[in-house]
Amino acid sequence: MSIHKADSHEEKKVLETELLKQLKARFPELEALLEKSDSHWHGEDMFYRFYHQSFKVYHLQSDTEAIVASLRDLLPGRKLNEDFMRIVDGGIGRKFEAEHNERWHEETRPILEAFFHARMMLQLAIKYAGELDSPPSMLPSGWAAVLYLYRLR
């Protein structure tokens, strides 16, 4: 299948069906990833680290990267949504430097924003993998957001 916006309606339906199939096949793995990202020492502690102004908030980037890699692997070769990737790219690959303390919000908020977007997409993908048996004709908002992630809307 092609990876550009000119996908036909039929190609998008085939890809949507494949996405749902992959989500169901990898459901336990995706749930474990979400559970890890929501756990005390990951999402919760890193969220606290932002307010504590601790360099440890930078560790959140690895969770974001793991989530994005898992989402990307559901439809290999398919480019993810440009807006999503712009947010993710802005919040990963950052290394702490002492002068970041002077610009704490500017340096660390993109890390949190990237994590929250990635985690929300993972949550929605899991939710609808559990609820849908086939691609719906009336799209729930959350499933529509997941389809936007894969450029299927």
C-alpha positions in Angstrom: 0.0 0.0 0.0 1.1 3.5 -0.7 2.0 5.8 2.2 0.7 9.1 0.9 -2.5 11.1 1.2 -3.7 9.9 -2.1 -4.7 6.5 -0.7 -8.1 5.5 -2.1 -11.1 5.0 0.2 -10.7 1.3 -0.5 -7.0 1.3 0.4 -7.8 3.1 3.6 -10.5 0.6 4.6 -8.0 -2.2 4.0 -5.4 -0.5 6.2 -8.0 0.3 8.9 -8.9 -3.4 9.0 -5.3 -4.4 9.2 -4.7 -1.8 11.9 -7.5 -3.2 14.0 -6.2 -6.8 13.4 -2.7 -5.8 14.5 -4.1 -4.0 17.6 -6.0 -7.1 18.6 -3.0 -9.4 18.0 -0.7 -7.2 20.1 -3.3 -6.2 22.7 -1.5 -7.7 25.7 1.8 -6.1 24.7 0.2 -2.7 24.2 -1.7 -3.0 27.5 1.6 -3.8 29.3 3.3 -0.8 27.7 0.4 1.5 28.8 0.5 0.0 32.3 4.3 0.7 32.4 3.8 4.3 31.1 1.1 4.9 33.8 3.1 3.3 36.6 4.5 5.1 39.6 8.1 5.2 38.4 7.3 6.3 34.9 4.4 8.6 34.1 3.6 9.5 37.7 7.1 10.1 39.0 8.2 11.9 35.8 5.1 14.2 36.0 6.2 15.0 39.5 9.7 15.6 38.4 8.6 18.4 36.1 7.1 20.3 39.1 10.1 19.4 41.2 12.4 20.8 38.5 14.4 17.6 38.4 16.5 16.6 35.5 14.9 13.1 35.8 11.9 14.4 33.8 14.2 13.8 30.8 13.9 10.1 31.4 10.3 10.3 30.2 11.6 10.5 26.6 12.4 6.8 26.6 8.8 6.0 27.4 7.6 8.3 24.6 10.0 6.6 22.2 8.8 3.1 23.2 5.2 4.0 22.7 5.8 5.7 19.3 7.8 2.7 18.2 5.0 0.3 19.2 2.4 2.4 17.4 4.6 2.7 14.3 5.1 -1.1 14.2 1.3 -1.7 14.0 1.4 -0.6 10.3 5.1 -0.8 9.3 6.0 1.5 6.5 3.1 3.8 7.1 4.1 7.4 8.0 2.5 8.7 11.1 0.5 11.9 11.2 2.8 15.0 10.7 1.3 17.0 13.6 1.8 14.1 16.0 5.4 13.6 14.8 6.1 17.3 15.2 5.0 17.1 18.8 6.9 13.9 19.4 10.1 15.1 17.7 10.0 18.3 19.8 9.9 16.3 23.0 12.6 13.6 22.4 16.3 13.7 21.8 16.8 16.3 24.5 19.8 16.2 26.9 19.8 17.9 30.2 22.2 20.8 30.6 22.5 23.0 33.8 21.4 26.1 32.0 18.0 24.4 31.2 17.1 25.2 34.8 16.9 28.9 33.7 14.4 28.0 30.9 12.8 25.0 32.7 9.4 25.3 31.0 10.7 25.9 27.5 13.0 22.9 27.8 10.8 20.4 29.6 7.2 21.0 28.6 7.8 19.6 25.1 9.0 16.3 26.8 5.7 16.1 28.7 3.6 17.1 25.7 5.2 14.4 23.6 4.6 11.8 26.2 1.0 12.8 26.8 0.2 12.7 23.1 1.9 9.4 22.6 0.2 7.9 25.7 -3.2 9.2 24.7 -2.9 7.6 21.3 -1.9 4.3 22.9 -4.9 4.5 25.3 -7.3 5.2 22.4 -5.8 2.4 20.3 -6.2 -0.1 23.2 -9.7 1.1 24.0 -11.0 0.7 20.5 -9.1 -2.6 19.9 -11.1 -3.9 22.8 -14.4 -2.4 21.7 -14.5 -2.8 17.9 -14.9 -6.1 16.0 -14.5 -4.4 12.6 -14.0 -0.8 11.3 -17.2 1.1 12.2 -19.2 3.2 9.7 -20.0 5.8 12.4 -16.7 6.8 13.9 -16.2 7.4 17.6 -14.0 10.4 18.1 -11.2 8.4 19.7 -11.1 5.9 16.9 -11.1 8.8 14.4 -8.1 10.2 16.3 -6.3 6.9 15.9 -7.1 6.8 12.2 -5.6 10.3 11.9 -2.4 9.0 13.5 -2.1 6.6 10.6 -3.2 9.1 8.1 -6.4 7.1 7.3 -8.7 10.1 7.8 
